[in-house]
Amino acid sequence: MSEEHGTLIKTPKQLIVVCVLALVTPVAIALLGAQLVTGSKRIDTTEDKKSVEQRVKPVGELVKLEGAAPAPAPAAGVVAVAAKAKSGDEVYNEACVACHGTGAAGAPKTGDKVAWAPRVAQGVATLYDHAIKGFKAMPPKGGASALSDAEVKAGVDLLVAKAK
């Protein structure tokens, strides 16, 4: 007695149904599991907008008072201290030496009388203007924008003095 092995799928239609179920069933189980894990509660959007606005609102507000009293004077014992102006040497070491010490970018070297002669001949006012506003490759104030104009002039005076 020989038994033939039988199959459950006997027609092409049955094969197609089994293939579709084999693909759809795991996907459906995964989606249902994900929904179960994450929960499916709906958030009320009006409540959500209010809570977001509350969380992102500025910490403080700028209020302009019309006809307000002037700011109060500093408390007793508080003294405003003016910053001490830098000397020509300090300005030179901070802003000028990088280029004028080495001649970088065509800058005349400190103490080079020949290179400085035509510049000094233009007058100190022109040198001040170039140093403060910048000239050719030199940035305004030698790149040290925190310097005051008077401090830059002190640095120029030092360079001119060394060129004479």
MIDOSE-1310 file (N, C-alpha, C; in nm, 2 decimals, decimal comma, always signed):
residues 164
msee	+0,08/-0,12/+0,00/+0,00/+0,00/+0,00/+0,09/+0,13/+0,00; +0,08/+0,19/-0,10/+0,15/+0,31/-0,11/+0,05/+0,43/-0,10; +0,09/+0,52/-0,01/+0,00/+0,64/+0,01/+0,07/+0,75/-0,07; -0,01/+0,81/-0,14/+0,04/+0,93/-0,21/+0,03/+1,05/-0,11
hgtl	+0,13/+1,13/-0,13/+0,13/+1,25/-0,04/+0,04/+1,35/-0,11; -0,05/+1,40/-0,03/-0,15/+1,49/-0,08/-0,11/+1,63/-0,03; -0,16/+1,73/-0,11/-0,14/+1,87/-0,07/-0,27/+1,94/-0,04; -0,27/+2,04/+0,04/-0,39/+2,11/+0,06/-0,42/+2,21/-0,05
iktp	-0,32/+2,25/-0,12/-0,34/+2,35/-0,23/-0,35/+2,27/-0,36; -0,47/+2,27/-0,42/-0,49/+2,19/-0,54/-0,51/+2,27/-0,66; -0,55/+2,40/-0,65/-0,57/+2,48/-0,77/-0,49/+2,61/-0,76; -0,47/+2,68/-0,87/-0,39/+2,81/-0,87/-0,46/+2,91/-0,79
kqli	-0,59/+2,91/-0,78/-0,67/+3,01/-0,70/-0,64/+2,99/-0,55; -0,63/+2,87/-0,51/-0,59/+2,84/-0,37/-0,45/+2,89/-0,34; -0,36/+2,87/-0,44/-0,22/+2,92/-0,42/-0,21/+3,07/-0,40; -0,29/+3,14/-0,48/-0,29/+3,29/-0,47/-0,34/+3,33/-0,34
vvcv	-0,45/+3,27/-0,29/-0,51/+3,31/-0,16/-0,41/+3,28/-0,05; -0,34/+3,17/-0,05/-0,25/+3,14/+0,05/-0,13/+3,24/+0,05; -0,08/+3,28/-0,07/+0,03/+3,37/-0,08/-0,01/+3,51/-0,02; -0,13/+3,55/-0,06/-0,18/+3,69/-0,01/-0,19/+3,68/+0,14
lalv	-0,25/+3,58/+0,20/-0,27/+3,57/+0,34/-0,13/+3,56/+0,41; -0,03/+3,50/+0,35/+0,10/+3,49/+0,41/+0,17/+3,62/+0,41; +0,13/+3,71/+0,32/+0,19/+3,85/+0,33/+0,11/+3,94/+0,42; -0,02/+3,93/+0,41/-0,11/+4,03/+0,48/-0,11/+4,00/+0,63
tpva	-0,11/+3,88/+0,67/-0,13/+3,84/+0,81/-0,02/+3,90/+0,90; +0,11/+3,88/+0,87/+0,22/+3,94/+0,96/+0,21/+4,09/+0,96; +0,18/+4,15/+0,85/+0,17/+4,30/+0,85/+0,06/+4,34/+0,94; -0,05/+4,28/+0,93/-0,17/+4,32/+1,02/-0,14/+4,30/+1,16
iall	-0,07/+4,19/+1,19/-0,03/+4,16/+1,33/+0,07/+4,27/+1,38; +0,16/+4,31/+1,30/+0,26/+4,41/+1,34/+0,19/+4,55/+1,36; +0,10/+4,58/+1,27/+0,03/+4,71/+1,29/-0,06/+4,71/+1,42; -0,13/+4,60/+1,44/-0,21/+4,59/+1,56/-0,12/+4,60/+1,69
gaql	-0,01/+4,53/+1,68/+0,08/+4,53/+1,80/+0,13/+4,67/+1,82; +0,17/+4,74/+1,72/+0,22/+4,88/+1,73/+0,12/+4,97/+1,79; -0,01/+4,95/+1,75/-0,11/+5,04/+1,80/-0,14/+5,01/+1,95; -0,13/+4,88/+1,98/-0,15/+4,84/+2,12/-0,04/+4,90/+2,21
vtgs	+0,08/+4,90/+2,16/+0,20/+4,95/+2,24/+0,19/+5,10/+2,25; +0,17/+5,17/+2,15/+0,18/+5,31/+2,15/+0,05/+5,38/+2,20; -0,06/+5,31/+2,20/-0,18/+5,36/+2,25/-0,25/+5,44/+2,14; -0,37/+5,45/+2,14/-0,44/+5,52/+2,03/-0,53/+5,63/+2,08
krid	-0,49/+5,69/+2,19/-0,58/+5,80/+2,24/-0,55/+5,93/+2,16; -0,66/+5,99/+2,13/-0,65/+6,11/+2,05/-0,63/+6,23/+2,14; -0,55/+6,33/+2,09/-0,52/+6,45/+2,17/-0,61/+6,56/+2,12; -0,68/+6,63/+2,22/-0,76/+6,74/+2,18/-0,67/+6,85/+2,13
tted	-0,69/+6,89/+2,00/-0,60/+6,99/+1,94/-0,61/+7,12/+2,00; -0,73/+7,16/+2,05/-0,74/+7,30/+2,11/-0,66/+7,30/+2,24; -0,67/+7,20/+2,32/-0,60/+7,19/+2,44/-0,45/+7,18/+2,42; -0,41/+7,11/+2,31/-0,27/+7,10/+2,28/-0,21/+7,23/+2,24
kksv	-0,28/+7,31/+2,16/-0,23/+7,44/+2,11/-0,21/+7,53/+2,23; -0,30/+7,53/+2,33/-0,29/+7,61/+2,44/-0,17/+7,58/+2,52; -0,14/+7,45/+2,54/-0,03/+7,41/+2,62/+0,10/+7,44/+2,55; +0,10/+7,43/+2,42/+0,22/+7,46/+2,34/+0,25/+7,61/+2,35
eqrv	+0,15/+7,69/+2,34/+0,16/+7,84/+2,35/+0,22/+7,88/+2,49; +0,17/+7,81/+2,59/+0,21/+7,83/+2,73/+0,36/+7,80/+2,74; +0,40/+7,69/+2,68/+0,54/+7,64/+2,70/+0,64/+7,73/+2,62; +0,60/+7,79/+2,50/+0,69/+7,86/+2,42/+0,68/+8,01/+2,44
kpvg	+0,60/+8,06/+2,52/+0,58/+8,21/+2,54/+0,71/+8,26/+2,60; +0,74/+8,39/+2,57/+0,87/+8,45/+2,62/+0,87/+8,46/+2,77; +0,99/+8,45/+2,83/+1,00/+8,46/+2,97/+0,96/+8,60/+3,02; +1,00/+8,70/+2,95/+0,97/+8,84/+3,00/+0,91/+8,92/+2,88
elvk	+0,86/+9,03/+2,91/+0,80/+9,12/+2,81/+0,86/+9,25/+2,82; +0,88/+9,32/+2,71/+0,93/+9,46/+2,70/+0,81/+9,55/+2,71; +0,81/+9,64/+2,81/+0,70/+9,73/+2,83/+0,75/+9,87/+2,82; +0,69/+9,95/+2,73/+0,73/+10,09/+2,71/+0,63/+10,17/+2,78
lega	+0,68/+10,24/+2,88/+0,59/+10,33/+2,96/+0,60/+10,47/+2,91; +0,48/+10,52/+2,88/+0,47/+10,66/+2,83/+0,49/+10,75/+2,95; +0,57/+10,85/+2,94/+0,59/+10,95/+3,05/+0,64/+10,89/+3,18; +0,72/+10,79/+3,17/+0,77/+10,72/+3,29/+0,88/+10,81/+3,35
apap	+0,90/+10,79/+3,47/+1,01/+10,86/+3,55/+1,14/+10,81/+3,50; +1,25/+10,89/+3,50/+1,38/+10,85/+3,46/+1,43/+10,74/+3,55; +1,53/+10,67/+3,50/+1,59/+10,55/+3,57/+1,65/+10,60/+3,70; +1,64/+10,52/+3,80/+1,69/+10,57/+3,93/+1,84/+10,58/+3,93
apaa	+1,90/+10,66/+4,01/+2,04/+10,68/+4,02/+2,10/+10,56/+4,08; +2,23/+10,53/+4,06/+2,30/+10,41/+4,12/+2,29/+10,42/+4,27; +2,29/+10,31/+4,33/+2,29/+10,31/+4,48/+2,42/+10,37/+4,53; +2,40/+10,42/+4,66/+2,52/+10,48/+4,72/+2,63/+10,38/+4,73
gvva	+2,75/+10,44/+4,71/+2,87/+10,35/+4,71/+2,91/+10,29/+4,58; +2,81/+10,30/+4,48/+2,84/+10,24/+4,35/+2,90/+10,36/+4,26; +3,02/+10,33/+4,21/+3,09/+10,44/+4,14/+3,12/+10,38/+4,00; +3,08/+10,46/+3,90/+3,11/+10,42/+3,76/+3,26/+10,43/+3,74
vaak	+3,33/+10,33/+3,69/+3,47/+10,34/+3,66/+3,49/+10,34/+3,51; +3,56/+10,44/+3,46/+3,59/+10,46/+3,32/+3,70/+10,36/+3,29; +3,70/+10,30/+3,18/+3,81/+10,21/+3,13/+3,93/+10,30/+3,10; +4,04/+10,25/+3,14/+4,17/+10,33/+3,11/+4,20/+10,31/+2,97
aksg	+4,23/+10,42/+2,90/+4,27/+10,41/+2,76/+4,41/+10,34/+2,75; +4,42/+10,26/+2,64/+4,54/+10,18/+2,62/+4,65/+10,28/+2,57; +4,77/+10,25/+2,60/+4,89/+10,32/+2,55/+4,92/+10,28/+2,41; +5,00/+10,36/+2,35/+5,05/+10,33/+2,21/+5,11/+10,19/+2,20
devy	+5,19/+10,16/+2,30/+5,26/+10,03/+2,30/+5,16/+9,91/+2,32; +5,06/+9,93/+2,40/+4,96/+9,83/+2,42/+4,88/+9,81/+2,29; +4,84/+9,92/+2,23/+4,77/+9,91/+2,10/+4,85/+9,84/+1,99; +4,98/+9,88/+1,98/+5,07/+9,82/+1,89/+5,08/+9,67/+1,91
neac	+5,10/+9,63/+2,03/+5,11/+9,49/+2,06/+4,98/+9,41/+2,04; +4,87/+9,48/+2,05/+4,74/+9,41/+2,04/+4,70/+9,40/+1,89; +4,72/+9,51/+1,82/+4,66/+9,52/+1,68/+4,76/+9,54/+1,57; +4,87/+9,59/+1,59/+4,96/+9,63/+1,48/+5,07/+9,54/+1,46
vach	+5,13/+9,48/+1,56/+5,25/+9,40/+1,55/+5,24/+9,28/+1,46; +5,12/+9,22/+1,44/+5,11/+9,11/+1,36/+5,15/+9,13/+1,22; +5,11/+9,25/+1,16/+5,14/+9,28/+1,03/+5,26/+9,38/+1,02; +5,27/+9,48/+1,10/+5,38/+9,58/+1,09/+5,51/+9,52/+1,15
gtga	+5,50/+9,42/+1,23/+5,62/+9,36/+1,28/+5,69/+9,27/+1,18; +5,61/+9,21/+1,09/+5,66/+9,11/+1,00/+5,65/+9,16/+0,85; +5,58/+9,27/+0,82/+5,56/+9,31/+0,69/+5,45/+9,24/+0,61; +5,37/+9,17/+0,68/+5,26/+9,08/+0,62/+5,17/+9,17/+0,54
agap	+5,12/+9,12/+0,42/+5,03/+9,18/+0,34/+5,07/+9,32/+0,29; +5,20/+9,34/+0,28/+5,26/+9,47/+0,23/+5,26/+9,58/+0,33; +5,24/+9,55/+0,45/+5,25/+9,65/+0,56/+5,39/+9,69/+0,58; +5,41/+9,82/+0,59/+5,55/+9,87/+0,62/+5,59/+9,82/+0,76
ktgd	+5,72/+9,77/+0,77/+5,76/+9,72/+0,89/+5,79/+9,83/+0,99; +5,77/+9,81/+1,12/+5,80/+9,90/+1,22/+5,94/+9,95/+1,22; +5,97/+10,08/+1,21/+6,10/+10,13/+1,22/+6,17/+10,14/+1,08; +6,11/+10,09/+0,97/+6,16/+10,10/+0,84/+6,14/+10,24/+0,78
kvaw	+6,24/+10,33/+0,80/+6,23/+10,47/+0,76/+6,20/+10,49/+0,61; +6,26/+10,41/+0,53/+6,24/+10,42/+0,38/+6,09/+10,39/+0,35; +6,04/+10,28/+0,41/+5,90/+10,24/+0,38/+5,80/+10,34/+0,43; +5,83/+10,40/+0,55/+5,73/+10,49/+0,61/+5,74/+10,63/+0,56
aprv	+5,85/+10,67/+0,50/+5,87/+10,81/+0,46/+5,75/+10,86/+0,37; +5,71/+10,79/+0,26/+5,60/+10,85/+0,18/+5,47/+10,85/+0,26; +5,45/+10,76/+0,35/+5,33/+10,76/+0,43/+5,32/+10,87/+0,53; +5,44/+10,90/+0,59/+5,45/+11,01/+0,69/+5,43/+11,14/+0,62
aqgv	+5,48/+11,15/+0,49/+5,47/+11,27/+0,41/+5,32/+11,30/+0,38; +5,23/+11,21/+0,38/+5,09/+11,23/+0,36/+5,03/+11,31/+0,47; +5,09/+11,30/+0,59/+5,04/+11,37/+0,70/+4,97/+11,27/+0,80; +4,98/+11,31/+0,93/+4,93/+11,22/+1,03/+4,78/+11,21/+1,03
atly	+4,71/+11,31/+0,98/+4,56/+11,30/+0,97/+4,52/+11,18/+0,87; +4,60/+11,17/+0,76/+4,57/+11,06/+0,67/+4,60/+10,93/+0,73; +4,71/+10,92/+0,80/+4,75/+10,80/+0,87/+4,64/+10,76/+0,97; +4,59/+10,85/+1,05/+4,49/+10,83/+1,14/+4,36/+10,77/+1,07
dhai	+4,33/+10,84/+0,96/+4,21/+10,80/+0,88/+4,22/+10,65/+0,83; +4,34/+10,62/+0,78/+4,36/+10,49/+0,72/+4,36/+10,38/+0,83; +4,42/+10,42/+0,95/+4,42/+10,32/+1,06/+4,28/+10,30/+1,12; +4,20/+10,40/+1,13/+4,07/+10,39/+1,19/+3,97/+10,33/+1,09
kgfk	+3,97/+10,37/+0,97/+3,87/+10,32/+0,87/+3,92/+10,19/+0,79; +4,05/+10,17/+0,79/+4,11/+10,06/+0,72/+4,16/+10,11/+0,58; +4,26/+10,04/+0,53/+4,32/+10,09/+0,40/+4,38/+9,97/+0,34; +4,35/+9,94/+0,21/+4,40/+9,83/+0,13/+4,37/+9,70/+0,21
ampp	+4,48/+9,63/+0,25/+4,46/+9,50/+0,31/+4,44/+9,51/+0,46; +4,46/+9,64/+0,52/+4,45/+9,66/+0,66/+4,30/+9,68/+0,70; +4,25/+9,60/+0,79/+4,11/+9,61/+0,83/+4,10/+9,74/+0,92; +3,98/+9,79/+0,94/+3,96/+9,90/+1,03/+4,02/+9,87/+1,17
kgga	+4,09/+9,97/+1,23/+4,15/+9,96/+1,36/+4,24/+9,83/+1,37; +4,30/+9,79/+1,26/+4,39/+9,68/+1,26/+4,32/+9,55/+1,30; +4,19/+9,55/+1,29/+4,12/+9,42/+1,33/+4,08/+9,42/+1,47; +4,12/+9,52/+1,55/+4,08/+9,52/+1,69/+3,97/+9,63/+1,71
sals	+3,85/+9,59/+1,67/+3,74/+9,69/+1,66/+3,70/+9,74/+1,80; +3,74/+9,68/+1,91/+3,71/+9,73/+2,04/+3,79/+9,86/+2,08; +3,89/+9,88/+2,00/+3,98/+10,00/+2,03/+3,90/+10,13/+2,00; +3,93/+10,23/+2,08/+3,87/+10,36/+2,05/+3,95/+10,43/+1,95
daev	+3,90/+10,53/+1,89/+3,98/+10,61/+1,79/+4,10/+10,67/+1,85; +4,09/+10,72/+1,97/+4,21/+10,78/+2,04/+4,31/+10,67/+2,06; +4,27/+10,55/+2,10/+4,37/+10,45/+2,12/+4,44/+10,41/+1,99; +4,37/+10,41/+1,88/+4,43/+10,38/+1,75/+4,53/+10,49/+1,71
kagv	+4,49/+10,61/+1,74/+4,58/+10,72/+1,71/+4,71/+10,71/+1,79; +4,70/+10,66/+1,91/+4,82/+10,65/+2,00/+4,91/+10,54/+1,93; +4,85/+10,44/+1,88/+4,93/+10,33/+1,81/+4,99/+10,39/+1,68; +4,92/+10,47/+1,61/+4,98/+10,54/+1,49/+5,09/+10,63/+1,53
dllv	+5,07/+10,70/+1,63/+5,18/+10,79/+1,68/+5,31/+10,72/+1,72; +5,29/+10,60/+1,78/+5,40/+10,52/+1,81/+5,48/+10,47/+1,68; +5,40/+10,42/+1,58/+5,46/+10,38/+1,46/+5,53/+10,49/+1,39; +5,48/+10,61/+1,39/+5,54/+10,72/+1,32/+5,67/+10,76/+1,40
akak	+5,66/+10,76/+1,53/+5,78/+10,80/+1,61/+5,89/+10,70/+1,58; +5,86/+10,57/+1,56/+5,97/+10,47/+1,54/+6,02/+10,48/+1,40; +5,94/+10,54/+1,31/+5,99/+10,56/+1,17/+6,07/+10,68/+1,14; +6,08/+10,77/+1,24/+6,16/+10,89/+1,23/+6,30/+10,88/+1,27
